[in-house]
Amino acid sequence: MARASNYERMQRRMAGAFLAYDQGQMIARYGLAADEAYLYLTFVGLPCRIGRATGQVEHRRGGVWAAADYNEAMTLYDFLCYARPGCRAAGEYVSLQSLSTVATGSVPPGGGLLDQAARALDGRADRLDTACRRLGGTPAGRGDVAFRIPVFGGLAVVFQFWRADEEFPASIQFLCDRNILQFLHYETVWFLLSHIVRRLEEETAS
C-alpha cells in the first residue's frame, strides 16, 4: 500500500478536527441543509456534502459524488470550523495585498501560482467567459475577462484576467470580500484561490 502524502494526512487530520465542532452551529450559521448522514452546501458552483460521522468532503459533478481535493476540502473545513460568530460578507472587494497587511504585515504568497495560471489560460481566453459563468459568475470588474464568482456563505471573489500583448504577459488578479478573514484564515484564502484557478483550468480545457 502506498504511503499517504503529507497532504492526505493533513486532510484526514482536519476531517477528524471537524468532528469535534458543533455541527448544529454550522447549520444555523450558514443555513445548511442536513440529514442524519451529511451536511449539504454549494461551493464555487458545485454541490458538496460533508459526512457527519466521517468529516469526508465530497462534491457532485455529472451526477456522481467524488472526494474533494485538498484545497477544496481544507477551505470548507475552515469555513465551517473557523468562521467567527456573526461573520458577514461586506460586499466590498479589496486586493490581496491589503488582506496580507491586515493578516500578516507581509507580502502575500502565491504570485507564482497566478502567473502560471495566467499563462495557461491565455491560450484559452475565448473559453474563459463561459467557464466563469459555469462557476456561477456574473460579469464584474476590470479586465479582458472579469467576473464576480460566488464562493460560499454569501462571500464572493472578483476574478480579473488580462490577455498577453506586445508589452505585458497575461495576468490574473483576484479581489476578495473585505470581511473574508472573518470566515477564513489568511493562508486558507490561497487554498480557495488555487481551487478556483484549477476549476477554471478544467472548464477551459474541454
C-alpha positions in Angstrom: 0.0 0.0 0.0 1.4 3.4 -1.0 2.3 5.7 1.9 -0.1 8.6 2.4 1.3 12.0 1.4 1.5 14.9 3.8 -1.5 16.5 2.1 -3.5 13.3 2.7 -2.5 13.1 6.3 -3.4 16.7 6.9 -6.7 16.3 5.2 -7.5 13.3 7.4 -6.4 15.2 10.5 -8.8 18.1 9.6 -11.6 15.7 8.9 -11.1 14.5 12.5 -10.9 18.0 13.8 -14.2 18.9 12.0 -16.0 16.2 14.0 -15.1 17.9 17.3 -17.1 21.1 16.3 -20.8 21.7 16.9 -22.5 20.8 13.6 -25.7 22.4 14.8 -23.9 25.8 15.0 -22.6 25.3 11.4 -26.1 24.5 10.2 -27.5 27.6 11.9 -24.7 29.9 10.9 -24.9 29.2 7.2 -28.5 27.8 6.9 -27.2 24.5 5.7 -29.4 21.6 4.5 -28.7 18.5 6.5 -29.9 15.0 7.2 -28.6 12.3 9.5 -25.6 11.5 7.2 -24.5 14.7 5.6 -24.3 18.5 5.7 -25.1 19.9 2.2 -23.9 23.2 0.6 -22.8 24.7 -2.7 -19.2 25.7 -3.0 -17.9 27.6 -6.1 -20.9 26.4 -8.1 -20.7 22.7 -7.1 -23.0 20.8 -4.8 -20.9 19.5 -1.9 -21.6 17.3 1.2 -19.6 16.6 4.4 -20.1 13.3 6.2 -21.4 14.0 9.7 -19.7 10.9 11.1 -16.6 10.9 9.0 -15.8 14.5 8.1 -15.2 13.5 4.5 -15.9 16.2 1.9 -17.3 15.3 -1.5 -18.6 17.2 -4.5 -21.0 16.1 -7.2 -20.1 16.5 -10.9 -22.1 14.9 -13.7 -24.4 13.3 -11.1 -21.6 11.4 -9.4 -20.2 12.1 -5.9 -16.4 12.1 -5.6 -13.9 13.0 -2.9 -12.9 16.7 -2.8 -9.3 17.6 -3.4 -7.0 19.1 -0.8 -7.6 22.8 -1.5 -11.4 22.3 -1.7 -11.7 20.3 1.5 -9.3 22.5 3.5 -11.2 25.6 2.5 -14.5 24.1 3.5 -13.2 22.9 6.9 -12.0 26.4 7.6 -15.4 28.0 6.6 -17.3 25.6 8.8 -15.0 25.4 11.8 -13.1 28.8 12.0 -15.6 31.4 10.9 -16.2 34.0 13.7 -19.6 34.4 15.3 -21.6 37.0 13.4 -19.4 36.8 10.3 -20.9 38.6 7.4 -19.8 39.4 3.9 -19.2 43.1 3.2 -19.9 43.1 -0.5 -16.8 45.3 -1.0 -13.7 43.9 -2.7 -10.1 44.6 -1.8 -6.7 43.5 -3.1 -4.8 40.5 -1.7 -2.1 42.9 -0.7 -4.4 44.7 1.7 -5.5 41.4 3.2 -1.9 40.5 3.7 -1.2 43.7 5.6 -4.2 43.0 7.8 -3.3 39.4 8.4 0.5 39.2 8.5 2.1 42.5 7.6 4.0 40.7 4.8 3.9 40.4 1.1 1.2 37.9 0.0 2.3 34.5 -1.3 1.0 32.9 -4.4 2.3 35.2 -7.2 3.9 32.2 -8.9 0.6 30.4 -8.9 -1.3 33.2 -10.6 1.5 33.9 -13.1 1.5 30.2 -14.1 -2.3 30.1 -14.3 -2.4 33.3 -16.4 0.0 31.7 -19.0 -2.1 28.6 -19.1 -5.4 30.5 -19.5 -4.0 32.9 -22.1 -4.4 30.3 -24.8 -8.0 29.6 -23.7 -9.2 33.1 -23.2 -12.1 32.6 -25.7 -13.5 29.9 -23.3 -12.8 31.7 -20.1 -16.0 33.8 -20.1 -18.1 30.6 -20.4 -16.0 28.9 -17.7 -16.6 31.7 -15.2 -20.3 31.5 -15.9 -20.3 27.8 -15.2 -18.9 28.6 -11.7 -21.9 30.8 -11.2 -20.0 34.0 -12.1 -21.6 37.3 -13.2 -19.6 40.0 -15.1 -18.0 42.5 -12.8 -14.8 44.5 -12.5 -12.0 45.4 -15.0 -10.1 43.1 -17.4 -10.5 41.3 -20.7 -12.5 38.7 -18.7 -13.8 39.8 -15.3 -16.4 38.0 -13.1 -17.7 38.0 -9.6 -17.7 34.4 -8.6 -19.8 33.2 -5.6 -17.9 31.1 -3.1 -20.0 30.2 0.0 -21.8 31.8 2.9 -22.6 35.0 1.0 -18.9 35.5 0.0 -17.7 36.0 -3.5 -14.3 36.9 -5.1 -13.7 39.0 -8.2 -11.6 37.3 -10.9 -9.9 39.6 -13.4 -7.9 38.3 -16.4 -5.8 40.3 -18.9 -4.6 38.7 -22.1 -0.9 39.0 -23.1 0.0 41.7 -25.5 3.2 43.1 -27.1 4.3 44.8 -23.8 2.9 42.7 -21.0 2.4 39.0 -20.2 -1.1 37.6 -19.4 -2.1 38.3 -15.8 -4.7 37.4 -13.2 -5.8 39.5 -10.2 -8.2 38.4 -7.5 -10.2 40.8 -5.3 -11.7 39.4 -2.1 -14.5 40.5 0.1 -13.2 42.9 2.7 -14.5 40.6 5.5 -13.2 37.4 4.2 -10.8 37.0 7.1 -13.9 36.7 9.4 -14.6 33.4 7.6 -11.1 32.0 6.7 -7.5 32.1 7.9 -5.3 34.2 5.5 -3.4 31.1 4.4 -6.7 29.4 3.5 -7.6 32.2 1.2 -4.8 30.9 -1.1 -6.3 27.4 -0.9 -9.6 28.9 -2.1 -8.0 30.9 -5.0 -6.0 27.8 -6.0 -9.2 25.8 -6.2 -10.9 28.5 -8.3 -7.9 28.6 -10.7 -7.9 24.8 -11.0 -11.7 24.8 -11.7 -11.2 27.4 -14.5 -8.4 25.5 -16.0 -10.5 22.3 -16.0 -13.5 24.1 -17.5 -11.5 25.7 -20.3 -9.6 22.6 -21.1 -12.5 20.8 -22.7 
